[in-house]
Every structure is written in structure tokens, then in C-alpha cells.
Amino acid sequence: MPPLVLHSIFSKDFSALAKWLKISPRNCITVLDTHDGIGIIDVGPMAGKAGLFNENEIDHLVEKIHNNSQGQSRLATGAAASNVDLYQVNCTYYDALAQNNFYYLLARAIRFFAPGTPQVYYSSFV
């Protein structure tokens, strides 16, 4: 869900998020970010099956996050940070949204009202 919400806010296209909300498990934990950052891999192609996003869309999303965080996430993610976890971007959700208060509250509201149980990390509160 984390990349779906970001993509929806950035592109103003909520169709992928709406699709996910229709098919998502009702007993899941809804998370936007964790102490490790923002998970990205779940929306991509896997085991030869198409994902909700293609590789180009994922790359574009990650670059947008890096730009919005003024490059801080790029320094803290992957090889740049001697981090072997390439499945997430090490960034707060607030920074990923360019510290836009409205978008941040919108993202949190989506998470709280999505099916499942919302998980809140104290690090999510900037």
C-alpha cells in the first residue's frame, strides 16, 4: 500500500490504489512506513506475473521520493548506504511527500480507513 498511496498522490490517479483496496485482504496490517523506510517491491512484477506497477513506474516513483527528500533518501538507500535491502527506500513518508502537510494527512487518513488494522510507528510522526 505505501507506494500505491504515494503514486496516487503524485499522479492524481487513484485507480491502482482503488484496485488494491478492492482486492486487499481484510485482515491485513496497513503500513505506510516503518523504522526501515518505505516498502516498494510489493507493487512490482513478481515470478513472471505483472504487478500493479511496471519497472518504469517503480523507478519513476523512487526518483520522485529521492527528489522530494532532497536526495537524503538516495544517500540512505541501497548501495550508497552499504544497505543490501533494495526493496525499500529509506525515507520518512513525510519527506517522501516533500513535507507537504496536506498530502501527509491525506496519506495517513487513507491508511486509517483502508481495510485492515492500521499500524502506526512513532517514527511516522515527524
C-alpha positions as a printed NumPy array, in Angstrom:
array([[  0.   ,   0.   ,   0.   ],
       [  2.784,   2.551,   0.669],
       [  3.829,   3.013,  -2.97 ],
       [  0.207,   2.961,  -4.12 ],
       [ -0.672,   5.888,  -1.888],
       [  2.412,   7.841,  -2.979],
       [  1.745,   7.15 ,  -6.65 ],
       [ -1.888,   8.189,  -6.257],
       [ -0.996,  11.468,  -4.595],
       [  1.822,  12.279,  -7.016],
       [ -0.081,  11.4  , -10.192],
       [ -3.604,  12.295,  -9.028],
       [ -4.565,   8.854, -10.396],
       [ -6.098,   6.689,  -7.69 ],
       [ -7.052,   3.744,  -9.937],
       [ -4.233,   1.404,  -8.816],
       [ -4.95 ,   2.192,  -5.163],
       [ -8.68 ,   1.65 ,  -5.692],
       [ -7.953,  -1.703,  -7.343],
       [ -5.785,  -2.744,  -4.403],
       [ -8.377,  -1.67 ,  -1.842],
       [-10.953,  -3.881,  -3.583],
       [ -8.756,  -6.994,  -3.559],
       [ -6.655,  -6.476,  -0.425],
       [ -7.043,  -8.903,   2.467],
       [ -9.411,  -7.632,   5.122],
       [ -7.272,  -8.989,   7.94 ],
       [ -4.011,  -7.292,   6.928],
       [ -1.948,  -4.753,   8.807],
       [ -1.88 ,  -1.468,   6.894],
       [  1.509,   0.21 ,   6.954],
       [  2.839,   3.225,   5.094],
       [  6.34 ,   3.283,   6.523],
       [  8.422,   1.599,   9.168],
       [ 11.646,   2.235,  11.017],
       [ 13.386,   0.958,   7.859],
       [ 11.599,   3.222,   5.41 ],
       [  9.02 ,   2.757,   2.667],
       [  8.492,  -0.67 ,   1.133],
       [  8.424,  -0.586,  -2.661],
       [  8.82 ,  -4.113,  -4.015],
       [  5.271,  -5.36 ,  -3.405],
       [  3.752,  -3.413,  -6.303],
       [  6.184,  -4.692,  -8.924],
       [  6.185,  -7.72 , -11.176],
       [  6.923, -10.973,  -9.375],
       [  7.54 , -14.54 , -10.549],
       [  6.694, -13.668, -14.142],
       [  3.393, -12.041, -13.221],
       [  2.594,  -8.395, -13.818],
       [  2.485,  -6.183, -10.772],
       [  0.357,  -3.162, -10.064],
       [  3.288,  -1.085, -11.402],
       [  5.803,  -1.884, -14.099],
       [  9.547,  -1.357, -13.618],
       [  9.469,   2.131, -15.18 ],
       [  6.684,   3.262, -12.867],
       [  8.606,   1.963,  -9.862],
       [ 11.777,   3.736, -10.997],
       [  9.829,   6.965, -11.506],
       [  8.272,   6.674,  -8.04 ],
       [ 11.632,   6.053,  -6.378],
       [ 13.181,   9.019,  -8.19 ],
       [ 10.277,  11.221,  -7.097],
       [ 10.866,  10.16 ,  -3.487],
       [ 14.584,  10.912,  -3.827],
       [ 13.815,  14.345,  -5.282],
       [ 11.188,  15.127,  -2.65 ],
       [ 13.587,  14.192,   0.151],
       [ 16.211,  16.488,  -1.376],
       [ 18.435,  13.499,  -2.047],
       [ 18.575,  12.291,   1.551],
       [ 16.769,   9.044,   0.741],
       [ 19.213,   8.326,  -2.079],
       [ 22.108,   8.619,   0.379],
       [ 20.391,   6.301,   2.875],
       [ 19.183,   3.624,   0.451],
       [ 20.839,   0.651,  -1.221],
       [ 24.491,   0.584,  -2.192],
       [ 25.   ,   4.261,  -1.294],
       [ 24.415,   3.351,   2.353],
       [ 26.028,  -0.105,   2.233],
       [ 22.487,  -1.382,   2.551],
       [ 21.694,  -4.619,   0.769],
       [ 17.942,  -4.137,   1.109],
       [ 16.924,  -2.788,  -2.27 ],
       [ 13.232,  -3.413,  -1.639],
       [ 12.565,  -0.209,   0.201],
       [ 13.508,   3.439,   0.19 ],
       [ 14.961,   4.667,   3.449],
       [ 12.91 ,   7.796,   3.902],
       [ 10.131,   9.069,   6.114],
       [  6.73 ,   9.3  ,   4.494],
       [  6.663,  12.998,   5.326],
       [  9.884,  13.586,   3.397],
       [  8.695,  11.377,   0.53 ],
       [  5.743,  13.758,   0.247],
       [  8.101,  16.773,   0.195],
       [  6.958,  17.687,   3.718],
       [  3.544,  18.662,   2.373],
       [  1.238,  18.65 ,   5.399],
       [ -1.971,  18.164,   3.402],
       [ -0.615,  15.193,   1.445],
       [  0.82 ,  13.681,   4.613],
       [ -2.51 ,  13.87 ,   6.431],
       [ -4.305,  12.542,   3.346],
       [ -1.944,   9.558,   3.2  ],
       [ -2.443,   8.828,   6.891],
       [ -6.226,   9.108,   6.524],
       [ -6.2  ,   6.662,   3.611],
       [ -4.195,   4.227,   5.708],
       [ -6.523,   4.545,   8.709],
       [ -9.667,   3.985,   6.642],
       [ -8.297,   1.2  ,   4.419],
       [ -9.414,  -2.361,   5.166],
       [ -7.332,  -3.993,   7.871],
       [ -5.679,  -2.787,  11.034],
       [ -3.579,   0.379,  10.776],
       [ -0.097,   0.127,  12.215],
       [  1.402,   3.351,  13.489],
       [  5.091,   3.807,  14.15 ],
       [  6.131,   6.666,  16.363],
       [  8.791,   7.482,  13.786],
       [  5.878,   8.261,  11.468],
       [  5.151,  11.363,  13.485],
       [  7.653,  13.968,  12.464]])
